[in-house]
Amino acid sequence: MRASRRTLVRLAPLLFLIALSFGVFAPAKAATATGLQVQTDSAKVDFPRSLVFHLVADVDQPIVSVETWYHPAYSPVTSVVRADFSAGAHVDVTNTVDMQLNYLPPGVDVLYRWRLTLRDGSVLETPEQTVLYMDTRYQWQTKTKGAVTVYYFAGDDQIGQAALDQTVKAINNMKQTFKLTADEPVRVVIYSSTRDFASALPPNSAEWIGGFTQPDLHLVVTGVDKNNDPMSEIERILSHEAVHLIMHQATENPFNEPPPWLDEGLATYYQAIADPRFGPVLQNAIKSGTLIPIKALNSTFPDDPNQALQSYAESQSIVNFILKSKGNDGMSALLKAYQGGVSNEQAVQTAFGESIDQLDAAWKKSLNYPGDRGISASVDNRDGSGGSPNDSTGPLTTPALLGIAALLALGGGLYYTRRARRLGGDNPTL
């Protein structure tokens, strides 16, 4: 399920100002000079504690500043770590990043380079290098097909193959059904127990977390208990999470993203093992006249756990209505509209020639909805107008996640999608 997705950069000046406040800086191209001789340029992973960068190099004049610039692959924001060093034309420096404070999930490539400022103001940069930030406590094997790579514990070949097959199947189904272009690499990291997975999370993470998807990093990380029907869990998890990954790739733009009702609705619609609670929850909301309007589902789902569950049930119903009434071509048109970074209102108008309110009315009519009779104030007072590109969703609060954990978690843990923070993207938090 999707608790949050990504915070998008909307304007370059805004990104610059906020990046400064986080202590990170958008990467700038250095005017590379000659005279840099590198003997050692390395990075060592000690998961989950640290990432250690080491440089030994000589230049032809005194150095006044040495910095490590690094960022996860696909992240547009680079972190800068300044090194302590002895003044001179020779450097032998080590920069150690505390990954308990600067959390990154296992399975991401980290791109890094060194930037040396010389006494005359010129700047030298080493060629960009890549290190796989992986959980070094275990032995991993990989299986790859097309753009999908699965990392799994050595010896668990059946699990690895099942995860690869399910992910490829789900991705190809989405791409073919809705004519989506999404060919960027995807990684799935499968731990062989929920206990091992939990040890890879940031300190003080909630115990109910059983896995997560981070679309901005093209990554799914989960734990599967081999003693509890792992094949069914793999099918359920990856049939859902692959939809989020492809939705992200197919609609990514600097201004807006598909709203939660569309993103979560498609993921639950195509989830291989359906949630049996959605039907009764939806019928109860219809009978009591308490359906949440589509506009309200443009923004973050409610904190209240009952309304959160209802939001997921409604999202699946809305997607089902669109597919039945407008077909796959209609859904394709809606997803294509979001590629342009338009507002939620504009996307629906472009795809269907109607407003969100009209879509809402048609959906409710198809359900024989008797009309609103008691929608809670927490829903009535939410701003879900969708009239501006700035109405994109934000991350759910801790109470919301805990509430969803209690009601929506299937099996041993909650599987949800976290937003890779675009503004300070090197230090995402759960």
N, C-alpha and C positions, 0 to 999 in steps of 0.2 A: 504494500500500500504506500501511498505517497503522503508523507507528512509535510514535506516542503521540497522545493526544488532548487532554484538558483536565483540570486539577486543579480539582476542584469545591469550593466553599465548603460546609462542613458545618454549622458553628454560627456564629452571628453573633459571639459573644464571641471565638471562635478567630480569625475573620477580622480582628477589630479588633486583637488582640494581634500577629498576624503582620504585618498591614499596617503597624503601627508599626515593627516591626523592619526592614521594607523601606524605610521612609521615605516611604510613601504612606499616604493617609488616605481612609477612606470619606467620600464627599461629604456634607456637612451642609447643610441648608436655611438660608440666611441670612435674617435679619429685615430685609428690604429697606426702606430708608428713602428719603425724598424728598431732592431737592437734588443729584442726580448729573446732570451735563451732559456728554455724551460727544461729542467732536469726531471722534475716530478710534478705531476698534476693528477691527483687521485681523490676519490671519495670512498669512504667506508661506512657501511650501514651496520649499526648495532641496534636492531629493532627490539623493543619499542623505545629505547632510551635516547639514542643520539644518531646524528649524521655528521661525520667528520670529514672535512675538506683539508687537503694538504697540498701545499705548493712550495717547490724549490726552484728558484729562477734567478737569473742575472740580467741586469740591464746596463746601459752605458752611462748612466748618471744617477744621482741620489733619488730615492723614492720617498714621497711624502705621504702616500696613502695606499693601503692595500685592502681591497674589499672582495668578498665573495658575493656574486649575484646568482640567485637560484630561484627556480619556480617549478611546480609540477607541470608536466605536459598538459597542454590545453588551457592552462590558467594564464590570463593576460597580465597578471600582476606579479612582479618580481620582488622578492625579499632581498635586502642588502645587509650583510654582516661585515662590519669593519674589523680588521685583524690588528692585534698588537704585534709589533715587530721592531727589530733594531734598525735604526736609520742606516742607510748605506745603499749600495748598488746591488747587493745580494740579499735575497729574502729566503727564509726557510720558516714558513708560517703554517699554523694549524688553526682552523676555525671549527669549533664544535658547536653544533646546533642542538639544543635540548628539545628533543621531539616529544617529550611529555608535555611541554609547554606549547610547542609549535606542531601540533598533531597533524600527521598525514596518514592516510590508510595504507595498508599493505597492497602492493601491486601496481603502484604508479611509477612512471619514469620521472626522475628529477633531472632537469637540465640546469647546468651550472657553468659559470665561467668566472675567471678572476679579472679584476679591473685594477690596474696600477696607475696612479697619478704621479708624474715625475716633477722634479723641482721647477722645470721650465713651463709647467702647466700642461704638457702633452699627456695623453692617456694611452696606455697599452692594454690590450685585452687578449687573454688566451682564447683559443678556439673553444666553442661551446662543447661540453662533454655531457654524457648521459649516464646516470646510475639508476639501476632498478632498486627502488625502495621497497624491499620485501622483508617478510618475517624471517629473520635469519636463524630462528630457533628450531625450524623444522626443515626437512628435506622435501623439496617440491618437484613435481613433474608437470609437464605441460602437454596439452593437446590443442591443436590449432586447425581451424577450417575457415578459409576465407579471412574475414576481418575479425573473427572471434578467437580468442585464446583463453583457455581455462587452466588455472593453476590449482593443483590438488595435491594432497599428501602422497608421498611415494608409496606405491603398493595399492592405492585405491583406484585402480584403472577403471573399474566398472562405474564408479561414481563420476570420475572425470569424463568418461565417454558420454554418460547420460546427461551431464551438465552441458557438454558441448552440443550434443544433438538437440536438446531442448531449447537452448539459446538460439542456435542457428535457425531452428524451425520457427520459433516465435518471431524472430527478426524478419525472416523471409516472408512470413505470412503478412506482417504489417506492411512491408514494402510493396508486395505484389497486390495486396487488396486495395491499398490507397495510393498506389503509384508514387511512393516516396523515394527520394534519393537520400540515402544514408549509408555511406560506405566507409566511414571512419572506424578505426580499430575499437574493439570492445574487449574488456577483460573481466573475467569472473574468477574470484578467489574463493575456493571452497575449503573450509576447515572441517576436519573429520569429527568434531564434537563441538557442542555449544560452549563447553568449558574452554577449549582452545581458542575459539572465536572470541569469547569474552575477554581473554587476556590480551587481545590485539586492539581493544577499544581504549579510548582515552581514560585517564584516571577518573574515578567517581561516576562512570557511566551507569545508567539504570540497568538493573539486573534483567529486565524483561526484553532487552534488545537482542534479537536473534539474527539480525542481518541488516544491511542497508545498501542502498543504491545511491551513487553520487554521479548524476548524469554529466556534470561539467568535466569530470575526470574519466568519463566513459567506463565506469567501474561498478561492479557488484561484488560485495563481500558478504559471506554468510557462513554459518556453521550448520552442519547437517549431522545429526546423531545417527550413526550407522545401525544402532539397535532399534530405531523407531521408523521403519519404512522410509529409508532415505530417498528412494526413487520417486515416491509420491511427493515428498517435500520438495525435491528438486524440480519436479514438473510444476507444482503449484507456485513456487517462488519465482522461477525464471520465466515462466509464461507471463507473469505479471510484470516483473521488473524489466524485462526486455522491451516492453511497450514504452516505459518511461525513457529508456535509453534512446530508442529510435525517435520518439516524439521530440526529444531534446535536439537530436542531430538534424531532424527534418525541418524544425521550425526555428532554429537558433537565429537570433538577430539582436541588435543592441538595444531594443526599445521595449518589447513586450513578449510575453510567452502565453501559451494556451492556459486558460484558467483551470483551477483545480477540478471543476466538474467535468471538463473535457479530458484532461490528462488522467485523472483517477477513474473517470467513467470508462474510458477505453481500456485501461489496465485491468479493471475488474471485469469488464465485458469479455475480454479475451483470456482471463485467468482460467487455467485448465480445470481447476477444482473450485467450483463456485461456493460462495459464502451463503449458507442456507438461511442466515438471519435477515438478509436484505429484503426478501419478499414480505415476510410478516411486518417488518418495520415500515416498509413503504405502504402497505395496506392500512396499517394503523394510522399513519399520517394522513392518508386519503380520507378515511372515515371520520377522523377527528377534525378535519379541515385545517391541518397544521403543516402543509407542505412548505418547505423553504423555497422562496423564489429563486429562479436561475440567477438573477442579478446578484443576490446575496452570496451565491456559490461562486461568483467570479473572484472573490477574495478568500482569505483564509477561512477554513472550516471552523465552526464554533468550538469554543473551549469545552462546553458541556459535553460529556461523553455520550449521552443519548442523542443529542443533536449531531455530534460528530458521526456516529453510526448512521443516522438518518441521512446525513450529507453524502456518505458513500453510497447508500442505497439509492438515493435520488440521482446521483451522478450516473450510476449504471443505467437507471431507467431513462434518463434524458438521452444518453448515447444510443440506447436501444431504440428509442423513438425516432431519432434522427436517421439511423440506419434503415429502419423500416419505412419511414415516410419519404426520405430523400435519397436513399440508396448509398452505396459505396462512393459513387461519384459526388454526391452531396457532401459526404464527410471529407473526401479528398479536397473538394473546393474549400472547405472550412480550414483544413490544415494548411493548404496553400496560402490562404489569406493571411494566416499568422506568420508566414515567412516574411511578409512585408513589414512586420513590426507595427501593425495597426492596433487600435484599441479593440477591446472585446466587442463593443457595439458595432464598430466598423467591420470587423471580421464576419460577424453574423449577417450583417447587411450585404456585404460583398458576396458571400457564399450562397445565401438563401433569398436575398431580396426582401428581407423583413427585419424588424427590430428584435432585440432580445425579449422585449415584453410580448411581442406577437408569437415568438417561438415558445415562450413560457405558457401563453394561453393555449396554444395548439397542443402542447405536451400534456397540460392538465386536462384538456378536453378528452384526449385519448384515454385518460385514466378514469373518466367519469367523475372528475373531482367536483364535489359539491360547493366548493368555495371556501375562502379563509374564514375560520371561526375562532382561532386562538393562538396565532403565532406569537411566540415569546418575545418579550421586549429585547432580549439579547440579539434576536435576529432582526427585529424591526429597526433597531437603532444602528445597524451596521451599514457602512457605506459600500455598496456594491454596484455603483452606477456604471462602471466600465466605460466611462466617457473620456478617459485620458490614458495615454500610454503609461502614466505613473500609477495605474491602479493594480499593478501586478502583485502577486501574492507574496506574503512574507512568511518566515518560518513560524511554525506553531509554537506556542508557549509550552513550558514544562507541564503545567496542569493538563493542557490539551493532549500532549503526548501520553501522559500517564492515563488519562481517561480513555484514549483510543487503545492503549495497551490493554486495558482491562476488558474492553468490549470487542476489539477487532482482531486481537492476536489469535492466530490459529496455530495449533501444534505447540511447540516448545517455546516460541519467542515471537516477537513482533518484527516484521520485515517492513521497513519503511524507507523512504527516499529522502536523503538529507540534501539541503541546499549547499552547494559549494559557494562560499561567500565570495562574490566577485570583487568586493571592495575589501582587500586584505585576504585574498583567496588562498594564501599559503598556510593559513592557520585556521582552517574550518573547525567548528566544534559541533558535537552532537547535540 
